[in-house]
Amino acid sequence: MFIIIKFFQKNNHNKFYHNIISSCKNGSTGISAHYGANYIDIMYNTFSVRRYGMYFYTSKHVNIIGNILTDFSWGVFMDDCSFFNISDNIFSEWHVDGIYSNDCENMIIMGNTFKRTSWGLHFLGTKNCRVIHNSFIRNGEAIYIGGNNNSFLENNFIQCRFRSIIITNAKNEWDRNYWNWPRIFPKPIFRIVIVVFGTSRIILDFDFHPAKEPYDI
C-alpha cells in the first residue's frame, strides 16, 4: 500500500494544514497514524487518493477540520481510537464509507457534508459519540450504526433511503433531525437486536421531535 504521510508511536503534536494530497496509485493512503500517534491537527487540506484518505489505529486527540475528501474507498478510517473532532469537512464520491469507526469512543462529528457515498457514516462497536448538525445528501445509505450511547442531533437526511438507518445492538439518542421531508409525527427508527444463536428481533426507537425543514449547514 502506498502511503504519502505516516506518523508512528510517540510522533505527537503534528500539524498538517493547507495541502493538496493526491495519488493515482491503487491502494494509496493520504495520511496514516499508527500505534498511538496522538495530538494531530489535520485542517483545510484537499484529499484525492484511491483507498484511504486518512487511516488511524489507536490514536487519540486528533482534529480533522475543514478538509475536502473526494474519490476514495474510505474517507476517514479509525480503529480503536478516541477523542477525535471531525468537523466541517466535505466527503463526496466515496465508494465505501465517508467515515468508518471500529471500536472507537468519545468523538465529535459535527458540521460535515456527506454526498454521494455508499455509506456516509459507519459505526461498529463505537460509543459515546455526538453526531451533530451534519448533512447526508443522496447517499446510497446514510448511516450504519453498531454501537451505543451515541447522540444524533439536528442532522439533515436529504434524498436518502428510508432503510438507511440500520442499527445493531445499539441504544442511541435521536432528536431534531430532518428526515427527507417535513414531519409532524415522530420518526420511527428500526433497531435490529441480536438475541441468541443468531436470532434477532426488531425494536422501534424514535426521533420524537423531527425537524420541519432542513438545517442550514
C-alpha positions in Angstrom: 0.0 0.0 0.0 1.4 3.4 -1.0 1.3 5.9 1.9 2.0 9.6 1.4 2.4 10.7 5.1 2.8 8.3 8.0 3.0 9.0 11.8 4.2 6.4 14.3 4.2 5.9 18.1 5.4 8.9 20.0 5.2 11.0 16.9 2.8 13.6 18.6 1.7 17.2 18.2 1.9 17.3 14.4 0.0 19.9 12.3 -0.9 19.4 8.7 -2.6 22.4 7.1 -3.4 23.7 3.6 -2.0 20.9 1.5 -3.2 19.0 -1.6 -2.8 15.3 -1.3 -3.4 13.4 -4.5 -2.3 10.0 -5.8 -3.4 7.9 -8.8 -1.8 4.7 -7.3 -4.2 1.9 -6.5 -4.3 1.1 -2.7 -2.8 4.5 -1.7 -3.4 6.3 1.6 -3.1 10.0 2.2 -2.3 10.2 6.0 -1.7 7.2 8.2 -1.2 7.3 12.0 -0.4 4.1 13.9 0.3 2.8 17.4 -0.6 5.8 19.5 0.4 8.7 17.3 -1.6 11.4 19.1 -2.4 15.1 19.2 -2.6 15.6 15.4 -4.3 18.5 13.6 -5.3 17.9 10.0 -7.0 21.1 8.7 -8.0 22.7 5.4 -6.5 20.1 3.1 -7.7 18.6 -0.1 -7.5 14.8 -0.5 -7.9 12.7 -3.6 -6.4 9.3 -3.0 -7.6 5.9 -4.2 -8.0 3.9 -1.0 -7.9 5.7 2.4 -7.9 9.5 2.8 -6.8 9.1 6.4 -6.2 5.9 8.4 -5.8 5.8 12.2 -5.0 3.0 14.6 -5.1 3.5 18.4 -4.7 7.3 18.0 -6.1 9.9 20.4 -6.8 13.6 20.4 -7.0 14.2 16.6 -8.7 17.2 15.0 -9.9 16.8 11.4 -11.4 20.1 10.4 -12.3 21.8 7.1 -10.9 19.2 4.7 -12.3 18.2 1.3 -12.1 14.5 0.5 -13.2 13.0 -2.8 -12.9 9.8 -4.8 -11.8 7.4 -2.1 -12.9 4.0 -0.8 -12.8 5.3 2.8 -12.5 9.0 3.8 -11.5 8.7 7.4 -10.9 5.1 8.7 -10.5 4.7 12.5 -9.8 1.6 14.6 -9.6 1.7 18.4 -9.4 5.5 18.5 -10.8 8.1 20.9 -11.2 11.9 21.4 -11.5 12.8 17.7 -13.0 16.0 16.5 -14.2 15.6 12.9 -15.9 18.9 11.9 -16.8 21.0 8.8 -15.4 18.5 6.2 -16.8 17.6 2.8 -16.9 13.9 1.9 -18.1 13.2 -1.6 -17.9 10.5 -4.3 -16.9 7.7 -2.0 -17.0 4.1 -3.0 -17.5 2.7 0.6 -17.6 4.9 3.7 -17.2 8.6 4.3 -16.3 7.9 8.0 -15.7 4.3 9.3 -15.2 3.9 13.0 -14.5 0.5 14.7 -14.3 0.2 18.5 -13.9 4.0 18.9 -15.3 6.3 21.6 -15.7 9.9 22.7 -15.8 11.5 19.3 -17.5 14.7 17.9 -18.7 14.5 14.3 -20.2 17.9 13.5 -21.0 20.1 10.6 -19.8 17.7 7.9 -21.4 17.1 4.5 -21.6 13.5 3.1 -22.7 13.5 -0.5 -23.0 10.6 -3.0 -21.2 8.0 -0.8 -22.1 4.3 -0.4 -22.3 4.8 3.3 -22.0 8.3 4.9 -21.2 7.1 8.4 -20.4 3.6 9.5 -20.1 2.7 13.2 -19.1 -0.7 14.6 -18.6 -1.1 18.4 -18.5 2.7 18.7 -19.9 4.5 21.7 -20.2 7.9 23.5 -20.1 9.9 20.3 -22.0 13.0 19.3 -23.1 13.3 15.7 -24.4 16.9 15.3 -25.5 19.2 12.5 -24.3 17.1 9.6 -25.9 16.7 6.1 -26.3 13.4 4.4 -27.3 14.0 0.8 -28.1 11.4 -1.9 -26.0 8.7 -0.3 -26.5 5.0 -1.2 -27.2 4.6 2.6 -26.9 7.4 5.1 -25.6 5.6 8.2 -25.0 2.2 9.7 -24.8 2.3 13.5 -23.5 -0.6 15.5 -22.8 0.9 18.9 -24.5 2.5 21.9 -24.8 5.7 23.9 -24.3 7.9 20.7 -26.3 11.0 20.1 -27.6 12.1 16.6 -28.9 15.6 16.9 -30.1 18.2 14.2 -28.7 16.3 11.2 -30.1 16.5 7.7 -31.1 13.3 5.8 -31.9 14.5 2.3 -32.8 12.2 -0.6 -31.6 9.2 1.5 -33.4 5.9 1.5 -35.7 5.2 4.5 -33.8 2.0 5.1 -30.6 4.0 5.5 -30.8 3.7 9.3 -29.6 0.2 10.2 -28.7 -0.3 13.9 -27.5 -3.5 15.5 -27.4 -4.0 19.3 -27.5 -0.2 19.7 -29.3 2.1 22.0 -28.8 5.7 20.9 -30.4 9.1 21.1 -32.1 10.7 18.1 -33.5 14.2 18.3 -34.5 17.1 16.0 -33.2 15.5 12.8 -34.6 16.3 9.4 -35.8 13.2 7.6 -36.3 13.8 3.9 -39.4 15.9 4.3 -41.2 17.9 7.0 -42.7 15.6 9.7 -45.4 16.2 12.3 -45.3 12.8 13.9 -42.3 11.1 15.5 -39.9 9.4 13.1 -39.6 5.6 13.8 -36.1 4.1 13.7 -35.8 0.4 13.4 -33.2 -1.2 15.7 -32.2 -4.8 15.0 -31.1 -6.6 18.2 -29.3 -9.9 18.1 -30.7 -12.1 20.8 -29.2 -15.7 21.0 -28.0 -18.2 18.4 -28.0 -15.6 15.7 -31.7 -14.9 16.0 -32.8 -11.3 16.0 -35.7 -9.0 16.8 -36.7 -5.5 15.8 -37.2 -2.7 18.3 -38.5 0.7 17.5 -36.7 3.8 18.6 -38.0 7.3 17.8 -36.9 10.8 16.9 -39.8 12.4 18.8 -39.0 15.9 17.6 -38.2 15.7 13.9 -37.3 18.9 12.2 -39.9 20.5 9.8 -37.2 21.9 7.5 -33.6 21.2 6.6 -30.9 22.9 8.7 -28.5 25.4 7.0 -25.2 23.6 7.3 
